């Protein structure tokens, strides 16, 4: 407001004239006192009445003028935002003023439909658990952070929690600590070992014998090593995974893995294919390609392992090797005779013919592969089987992949750890160390590992405990995650579908591999009516704790290849109402368990025609039912039987006329409950009396149809509802 008043009093014009009277080059030169005094007097007299400005008389003196002469000319504006608002007088000083604009109402436009952009998916635990990263000795924290997609600060916090000293992101980690940190972030790991600077030497080949059940796999191995293992197998079939070292007549040694051929042992065949170098596919010449033959081929192709076909039983009259070759070629196996690279050998395990050709084919394939392994350094081994011995504790059968396993070292096997107390070969002799491609058995573990686990050698007991605890923690998280996913994916029960009956089982077996095989076979018997729930599994004989657990949850104990429980334990189980089923052959076990499931199944009710009768004559009794006439149909039973408690359906010329309950059924004036085929009877249908001669009356019954237990020739079992 003050500045506007100054402009309104024409003070700006007077001041402009005074300043313009000086030369442009004399701005900084001293002004004449009379001119400046006149200007000051003019301004002071004009603004004296304005409250915002206060001018004292002393400021208009000569002394003040002297001060102004010594300073350059400067304009100062001290006012609030109000006085600084622009006015018309500002144009005289060359200031631009903003023109007033008319108020225009803001027009709102219709919203434009933008394309939908889905949000970025968040990283879920399932995606993390499905990822597998490679770790190696000496990797830095920064490399581990890149592979696990975690920040360096997060990994450093984990390292501090496990007691490791961290200085920078370029610090190297041991492979054990790297695995522990990676598991804490929720990813799976795969260890990579470098052969740089290590001694690499040739090693024997590991050969896995696979094929359909009863095609002569074990007999062929017996012929190669001059033993008779097949004669000692329960039921005449192989039900365990065995490892043997066979010395060939040429002096070379080959490690053989014998796998079961039954459909229930699919996981064992997969483990055998994972650790092997060559797969010998045994096919019976008189039987041809069967389901487990195709499965063995798929396992070998998945493991990227070469195949050598051995056509066995060529000594039988019904043998047809050419037919087998055509079947294999039709399944995509490129044989040498047909321009491929798969060798085919015709052998006979009983007559021991063709064994030299099989040995030559295996050694040739091994030479082409140029098999070598690292000899020194920490060992890498693979568990093919695990069992529990009463005197020696947990035992693990394994094969060394690389390095040398020495007795007395601390190892971590899966989630279990221990110190190797003894190493034995497959015959039972003690050894100080195990070389590559050599099957062995170790003892000294604190717990029973799972078949298929890797053996990791660690530096100290503390490191073994820490790594084992980390793996157990991760396994438990994975187990709980799978349970939650199963609950989320479970469909809601509908009214049409009957409720499933739960049948719990406790599985005990002699080795870890058969425990897994029996468990998978039992779970394959799930049906829409019965849910097979394996509540507990274990290796070893049946104990009192198993009986107590079975009594608590109403489970049935299934023992496979274990000793019969003592009499006291059997009596305690019978008093508690616990069933114990022990078998040594997988066929018999699955058959009995399948029958138990069929008995427990609620079944489905269906309406079926139990009998059929034809109306021959009609009898009428007056006033018998509430002063109404009652008509009785005299019938002859043509098929089945007629029952009084059933529902009757009246058909006339093939058309349903009425359906209702049977009120009365008599035979020769006697009330009866049922009339068989060929007999005559009289019956009354409730709320119906319009009978005609020639009508057909059907007797309907609700029948409970139980599911069926079906076993195929290959050994696969299922429950058909």
ROTI-469431 format. One record per residue (C-alpha): x, y, z. Coordinates in steps of 0.001 Angstrom, whole numbers, plus 500000, padded with zeros to 6 digits. Example, Ala and Ser with C-alpha at 12.3 -4.5 7.8 and 13.67 -1.06 7.14 Angstrom:
BEGIN
512300495500507800/513670498940507140/
% end
This chain:
BEGIN
500000500000500000/502870502346500800/504384501935497384/501012502541495741/500645505776497736/504097506846496648/503072506331493044/499755508090493592/501502511224495028/503670511472491847/506771511012493946/508116508454491493/507935511062488712/509823513680490721/512486511184491734/512879510080488127/513410513653486981/516034514276489635/517950511102488791/517635511676485050/519241515103485411/522523513338486214/524634511799483544/524623508068483091/528343507844483621/528128509741486936/526013507285488846/528834506478491175/530178510061491292/529215512397494139/525956514297493529/525573518019494178/524177518751497603/521437521221496466/519964518790493926/519925515877496337/518602518053499160/515713519257496982/514878515655496035/514917514481499645/512757517389500799/510277516675498019/510038512993498970/509865513587502705/507131516158502418/505135513825500202/505363510669502291/505210512253505705/501501511401506025/502059507715505088/502207505500508206/504415502848506610/507286505365506150/508965507389508887/511454510097507956/513402511991510587/514631515540510155/518180514511510815/518215512297507758/517835515298505506/521004517003506660/524278517554504904/526006514768506749/523641512221505365/524155513607501927/527830513135502279/527314509496503090/525109509023500037/527765510538497833/530275507897498792/528003504940497894/526691503702494563/523068504252493826/521018501282495132/517269500690495445/515922498894498530/512338497724498926/511364496517502406/507718495625502555/505283492787502949/503897490737499973/501000493204499834/503067496254498946/505075494222496471/501984493602494346/502293495126490923/500528498311489875/500265500592486913/503046502779488289/505514499905487893/505357500291484144/507271503589484465/510229501644485846/510100499140483008/508377496358485059/505902494140483274/502553493636484895/500444490536484506/497210491155482704/494043490154484399/492374487203482823/488712486459482830/487638483612485074/486834480639482968/485090477602484330/487310474544484246/486027471969481843/486246468357482985/486990465860480266/485735462342480228/488284459879481643/490300458044479034/490292454256479380/493943453376479888/495126449816479214/495374447620482303/498944447159483500/499234444154485825/501290444739488968/504700443196489235/504450439790490922/505990439658494329/508667437111495035/506999434183496754/508510431490498925/507597428859496361/509633430626493677/512575430795496044/512360427141496997/512278426067493372/515514427956492611/518884426239492826/522167428172492812/525716426917492378/528213427515495166/531918426798495309/534882427099497630/536221430652497967/533255432559496535/532830436119497821/529869437629499624/529123439775496588/528969436741494272/526654434933496682/524426438006496907/524091438146493107/523255434459492821/520716434470495656/519169437874494730/519703439184498243/521369442365499451/524898442254500789/523762443712504118/521287440837504563/523993438244503952/526352440046506307/523726439920509063/523349436173508537/527109435712508658/527303437634511937/524530435483513389/526396432269512557/529552433640514163/531594434542511076/533740437669510939/532795440004508095/534943442906506905/533817443647503346/531824442213500470/535019440885498889/535720438460501754/535828434828500631/533582432174502138/534093428474502631/531667426268500744/530009425130503998/529330428682505187/528108429649501708/525613426775501776/524414427728505247/523884431371504264/522131430397501014/519768428067502885/518904430913505268/517786432983502262/515487430149501179/517173428769498035/518541425342497203/522256424887496565/524418422702494355/528071422313495278/530695422710492579/534165421296493150/537084422331491007/539663419838489745/542252422574489203/545560421534490699/544252418098491726/545404414689490543/542954413265487994/543239409555487167/541108407005485270/538443405263487316/536222402179486859/532803402540485285/529623402469487346/527015400372485555/523351400191486601/521282397182485556/517662398177484900/514622396589483321/511213395070483908/510458392779486811/511410389111486286/513456389786483157/516607388289484689/518603391315485903/519911389705489113/520486386379487363/522611388157484783/524700389747487548/525028386355489252/526376384919486025/528927387726485807/530222387425489381/529717383653489794/527296383941492745/523650383122493415/521946386142494895/518678385632492999/518048382346494796/518097384158498147/515706386938497122/512270386802498770/509635385926496191/512312385520493531/512395389261492769/514847392002493718/513441394449496259/516608396294497292/519252398315495516/522548396449495619/526099397514494698/528865395079493675/532355395250492208/532854392585489543/536302391645488256/536049390784484573/538065387979482944/540052390669481133/541278392027484490/539180395194484488/536769395889487331/533264397322486952/530940398548489693/527396397241489170/524197398573490713/521264396163490749/517885397912490832/514433396393491506/512092396018488578/508764396255490397/506642399319489711/506787400351493377/510557400901493244/510596403729490709/512537406049493055/515282403415493435/515697403186489670/515880406972489450/518655407033492080/520555404336490235/520393406305486989/521564409491488740/524862408003489973/525685405711487073/527872406048483974/526254403348481809/522797401761481956/522381398104480991/518786397701479863/517773394060480324/514855392878478180/513525389318478147/513509387846474648/510246385981475313/508417388929476927/509470392026475011/509263395662476017/507177396205479172/506136399286481223/509184399240483512/511411398879480441/510060402159479114/510430403753482531/514086402667482720/514669404214479284/513145407504480441/515322407512483593/518443406950481501/517527409695479039/516751412118481879/520184411446483406/521859411710479946/523460408279480370/524327405930477463/522396402649477205/523612399138476380/520765396700475656/521110393106476913/518435390786475470/518226388017478069/516631384543478012/517645383919474429/517864380181475255/514095379819475639/512035378322472799/509712381341472679/512582383824472451/512343386363469629/515244388873469795/514345390491466484/510899391377467774/512475392999470832/514778395083468621/511847396317466563/509946397256469726/512930399166471101/513411401000467828/509723401954467775/510161403496471239/512896405806469976/516011403801470899/518493404019467998/520230400639467755/523571400060466009/522029397635463544/519666400385462456/522238403147462140/522235404309465757/524794404215468576/523097401884471098/524846398505471376/522687395353471571/523976392071473044/522087388771473117/522820386840476329/521513383992478438/522060384164482205/521139380494482688/523357379099479917/525999381832480546/526288382624476867/527073386037475459/528676387319478681/531989388004476932/530215390143474353/528455392079477135/531782392698478914/533369393885475682/530455396260474994/530661397775478492/534435398277478360/534178399803474884/531528402257476058/533655403143479099/536711403768476904/534710406061474656/533577408074477688/537178408384479025/536082408215482672/538378410085485062/537989411429488590/539854413544491116/541753411353493571/542965413791496226/540972416390498132/537647416107499971/535379413308498815/532063413656497013/529852410620497620/526243409649496908/524079407537499230/522301404733497363/520834402968500410/520593403388504202/519597400971506936/519583400636510710/521612397890512366/520953396965515993/524615396586516866/526271399185514609/523589401864514389/522765403814511217/524595402536508133/524790404207504731/525771402504501476/527351405002499084/529537405402496010/532392407916495784/532107410308492835/535390412152493322/538108412495495927/539000410046498671/536887409400501758/539062408722504789/537957407129508037/537782409435511046/536557412545509169/533435414494510099/530721414293507455/527245415679506872/524868413327505051/521671415112504134/520410416536507403/522397414094509565/526007414354510694/528599412163512325/532208411073512464/533121408090510273/533907405264512649/534507402568510045/534440402060506277/533626398603504923/533435397221501423/530368395342500186/531792392037501462/532232393457504985/536008393983505094/537346397088506855/539034399767504735/540972402905505605/539722404907502633/537324404728499701/538382405668496156/536194406935493276/533612404541491775/533963402252494804/530830401220496729/531264401202500493/529351401283503755/530053403791506532/529053403739510185/529209406412512833/526325408676511814/524113410217514500/520929409602512531/519660407659509538/520032409625506268/517726409444503283/518624407440500208/519833409872497568/521592412292499944/525085413603499256/527973413023501662/529807416249502479/533158416224504304/533586419137506770/536516420380508805/535273420082512381/532460418794514549/531229422334515145/530905422936511412/529092419589510988/526590420414513750/525925423875512318/525407422621508753/523167419767509903/521008422126511976/520653424520509031/519556421723506689/517039420363509203/515564423823509578/515188424207505821/513698420712505399/511127421498508072/510199424757506320/509784422885503023/507635420236504699/505330422809506292/505102424709503006/503985421575501170/501350420924503828/500013424467503473/499949424183499676/498078420892499939/495474422490502178/495061425459499849/494715423263496753/492295420824498420/488829421256496846/485934422102499074/483683419121499793/480444419202497827/477138417589498630/477268415224495665/480699413780496454/480760411505499526/483176412347502295/486513410523502135/487424408116504892/490939408457506283/492997405318506763/496268405940508642/499331403696508262/502685403311510007/505419401942507715/508505400124509005/511063398520506678/514599397195506739/516285399947504675/515506403558503815/514949402836500124/512217400270500743/510575402618503256/510243405188500495/509064402575497978/506356401202500288/505248404708501233/504900405740497592/503038402515496785/500565403100499631/499961406694498559/499197405452495042/496193403617496541/494429406899497309/490907407022495932/487951409426496019/486526407387498901/489607406554501016/492544408809501878/495707406853502725/497598408840505359/501106407639506225/501509409138509702/504959407707510484/507786405885508718/510916404336510116/513720401878509546/514084398907511837/511855396444513708/508417397274515101/508633398659518648/506274399451521511/506280403148520582/504929402226517147/502076400306518774/501303403238521095/501246405659518175/499014403331516139/496606403035519081/496469406816519486/495634407545515837/493908404270514895/496568403289512376/497565399959510895/501243398973511151/502808397722507916/506171395974508158/508235395100505105/511248392769505339/511455393218509119/511495390602511861/508273389452513458/507602391366516688/508016389478519973/505026387681521463/504545390272524206/504377393070521644/501921391130519474/499645390534522500/499794394205523446/498863395172519884/495926392748519815/494635394077523153/494886397630521835/493089396673518599/496095397489516401/496591395465513218/500157394464512260/500804393303508685/504294391941507940/505392390787504482/508617390124502624/507204390329499083/505847393603497747/503060391841495807/501528390298498940/501877393487500943/500073395659498414/497356393063497900/496521392813501615/496639396560502126/494401397012499079/491835394633500561/491899396583503836/491247399804501956/488354398224500047/486782397088503334/487182400531504886/485738402355501875/482147403548502402/481174402644498846/478458404207496707/474772403314496805/473051402501493531/469501401438492740/469333398033491087/466484395747489981/466444392833492430/463418391046490977/460684391218488371/457091389908488471/454171389929486051/450541390593487023/448378387554486166/445114388487487905/443584391183490111/441672390583493368/439487393157495067/438573393291498775/435807395752499671/436121398132502639/439459396835503762/441284400212503975/439277403184505385/436040402152503734/437837401864500391/438212398874498146/441671397326498106/443040395750494960/445593392951495194/447841392108492251/448330388384491789/451813387971490288/454358385376489279/458033386167489923/459885386001486607/463414386861487746/465232387480490999/463015387873494022/460413390260495416/460981391648498924/458512393454501160/460973396101502347/461867397264498857/460420399886496555/458210398652493709/458018400116490225/454976399470487994/455618399279484241/452942399215481576/454024398719477972/457556399746478998/456386403011480571/456736403744484265/453282404274485759/453997404433489475/456733403891492027/456020403336495701/456526401102498752/455201397577499119/452413397570501740/451736393842501827/453310390694500372/451658387308500779/452233383821499499/449420381262499987/447658383593502465/450804383868504588/452693387114505134/456229386678503841/459283388938503539/460473387661500139/459287385504497246/461752383764494957/461829383177491234/459041380972489765/456653381419492746/453325383208492804/452387385893495273/449975388708495996/451114392222496697/449711395646497409/451431398866496392/450770401922498557/448486404610497008/448013402616493806/445258400260492801/445000400697489024/446437397300488094/445989395648484726/446752392117483646/450148392044481959/451705394818484036/455305394288485099/456315395052488673/460015395533489437/461547395243492890/464183397975493479/466950397721496051/469726400085497209/473019398267496757/476319399474498259/479016399050495616/482534398859497027/485633399918495048/487890397303493476/491579396617494002/493277396262490613/496836395020490081/498415395062486628/500989392662485220/503730395243485693/502988395423489416/501214398794489377/498236398868491743/495263401185492076/491798401417493611/488964401706491084/485783403280492408/
% end
